[in-house]
Amino acid sequence: MDDARTRPHSSEDHAVEDWRRILGILADRRSCRDFDGTPMDREVLAEIVRDGMQAPSSCNQQQWHFIIIDDRDLLQRAHDISGGNHHFAECSALVYLCFQKGWTHGNFSVVQSVAGACYHMILSAHLRGYDTIWNAGIGDNQALAELFGVPPVFEIMGALAIGRARPTAPAMKAPRRPFDEVHSWNGFTRPAHTLYPVKPAKAYPYFEISNAANPFAVWDPRGWSWKSMGDFRGYAVWAKSPLAGVYVSRRQGEATAAELDLLPEMGPGSTVVELMPWGGTYSAEIRRRLDPGVELRLAELSESNLSFVMERLHREGFAMERTKGDVIAGPALPYADASVDAVVLPQVLEQMPEAEAMLDEVRRVLKPGGSAVVSVRNLDSEYGDHWSEVESRGCIPNQGPFTPLSAETVRKWLAARFTPDLEQGIGTAVSHDATIVIDDGRYGCRLYAGRWHAA
Ligand SMILES: Cc1cc2nc3c(=O)[nH]c(=O)nc-3n(C[C@H](O)[C@H](O)[C@H](O)COP(=O)(O)O)c2cc1C
């Protein structure tokens, strides 16, 4: 019998015969966020976790502990604590990844060890035909510790969800960066656009940075290049799967509908452009509202966003013949002069390194009488105060850096290029509400929005 303890160390002579095939199978693994909820044999689950124990661990201390949850009620509780990761309630089991604190802390060795075990379990499950997703987003650690009876000297660092994908789960893997971007030989080199802007400092101590507090974050998009912005947004959109309904913000509430009520009537043969759709939340709503004969063009900075949005729209059930994606590198739009009936800019001007240059382009491509449908997060609002005092203190969100704009500034930018049809404020609270304000109070609402037309 083959014994791993006595087998010679590997060399080409000892290579596993079909290593290329096996690596090919492993490379096909992708995260699943759409499980079918069927139960799994406990013996198989135990074998997968046991496989994980073959991973190396710092000082061989194996200070890990794996809590396997396959009870439906507990899975539902885990889902609720996670803050609504629906895959927590639909997977067959969650393996909570824990470690004992107090040993091998240098360079996060104990965390590295558990991570190695988790990935080994993922590969084991994959080879056995099961689907997985690794989750750091597990919610309140204290609530979980109480639920599972985890002693305080143990940390819960994540959860591995295992199960079977629904047949309709997206069959796409998140794009990988080009190899040249992420490796260098005998020293550190990396392309400039993948080194994201940070505030200048002598050092960036890890423990001075958290999700809620990042003193080095550059939120002002003017501090970013278009290329860095596209790079960041294009990979980060894959933090979720391109499923129908993904990235619909609870904080945004009914405001999306109010913003898109500003779309003009358009008949078959018209062309609408949406700028920087990121994960396609507005794209889905725009497509739903448009006549099927209207062409919708989505202009984004990265092909990665477009492939995500196209798959998402497909899963929302739209016929895709008249929905097209266009990669842009900056404010130059790939459309002829006076060729577009409407351009939609839903909360994106505040994400742009050169917002005014983009508005010049919008004016260029709009037909005479064509509409610019614009909404922006307003700095001169309660939300603007919240952004300044709370939100902007943290890490940049996956949508990329943004800085709310003053409604007055945007009004002037638009007035210099277009004629207003309708101007309004949307939302008087910091979040959620979609109150429409049309008097002067509109300049103090969460969103400043409206429709303008080109002369
Ligand atoms: C440490 C770690 C934590 C993760 N946490 C989450 C999470 O909380 N929620 C989630 O949906 N995906 C999570 N993921 C999955 C990643 O988003 C995913 O691996 C990545 O987008 C690449 O996609 P792929 O796994 O399909 O190749 C996590 C992955 C890792 C490695």
PDBQT file of the ligand as one rigid body, heavy atoms in Angstrom, charges set to zero:
ROOT
HETATM    1  C1  LIG A 501     -10.494  34.322   1.924  1.00  0.00    +0.000 C 
HETATM    2  C2  LIG A 501     -11.689  34.372   1.004  1.00  0.00    +0.000 A 
HETATM    3  C3  LIG A 501     -12.860  34.919   1.464  1.00  0.00    +0.000 A 
HETATM    4  C4  LIG A 501     -14.000  34.966   0.643  1.00  0.00    +0.000 A 
HETATM    5  N1  LIG A 501     -15.158  35.452   1.153  1.00  0.00    +0.000 NA
HETATM    6  C5  LIG A 501     -16.271  35.467   0.388  1.00  0.00    +0.000 A 
HETATM    7  C6  LIG A 501     -17.511  35.919   0.938  1.00  0.00    +0.000 A 
HETATM    8  O1  LIG A 501     -17.589  36.286   2.102  1.00  0.00    +0.000 OA
HETATM    9  N2  LIG A 501     -18.601  35.916   0.141  1.00  0.00    +0.000 N 
HETATM   10  C7  LIG A 501     -18.540  35.508  -1.150  1.00  0.00    +0.000 A 
HETATM   11  O2  LIG A 501     -19.575  35.525  -1.824  1.00  0.00    +0.000 OA
HETATM   12  N3  LIG A 501     -17.383  35.068  -1.713  1.00  0.00    +0.000 NA
HETATM   13  C8  LIG A 501     -16.248  35.025  -0.962  1.00  0.00    +0.000 A 
HETATM   14  N4  LIG A 501     -15.066  34.539  -1.485  1.00  0.00    +0.000 N 
HETATM   15  C9  LIG A 501     -15.048  34.000  -2.851  1.00  0.00    +0.000 C 
HETATM   16  C10 LIG A 501     -14.332  34.949  -3.820  1.00  0.00    +0.000 C 
HETATM   17  O3  LIG A 501     -15.176  36.035  -4.134  1.00  0.00    +0.000 OA
HETATM   18  C11 LIG A 501     -13.956  34.168  -5.079  1.00  0.00    +0.000 C 
HETATM   19  O4  LIG A 501     -13.059  33.153  -4.736  1.00  0.00    +0.000 OA
HETATM   20  C12 LIG A 501     -13.338  35.050  -6.139  1.00  0.00    +0.000 C 
HETATM   21  O5  LIG A 501     -14.270  35.971  -6.641  1.00  0.00    +0.000 OA
HETATM   22  C13 LIG A 501     -12.791  34.234  -7.312  1.00  0.00    +0.000 C 
HETATM   23  O6  LIG A 501     -13.816  33.465  -7.883  1.00  0.00    +0.000 OA
HETATM   24  P1  LIG A 501     -13.704  31.882  -8.032  1.00  0.00    +0.000 P 
HETATM   25  O7  LIG A 501     -13.606  31.308  -6.649  1.00  0.00    +0.000 OA
HETATM   26  O8  LIG A 501     -14.983  31.464  -8.732  1.00  0.00    +0.000 OA
HETATM   27  O9  LIG A 501     -12.489  31.562  -8.834  1.00  0.00    +0.000 OA
HETATM   28  C14 LIG A 501     -13.931  34.465  -0.683  1.00  0.00    +0.000 A 
HETATM   29  C15 LIG A 501     -12.725  33.905  -1.139  1.00  0.00    +0.000 A 
HETATM   30  C16 LIG A 501     -11.624  33.853  -0.301  1.00  0.00    +0.000 A 
HETATM   31  C17 LIG A 501     -10.355  33.217  -0.812  1.00  0.00    +0.000 C 
ENDROOT
TORSDOF 0
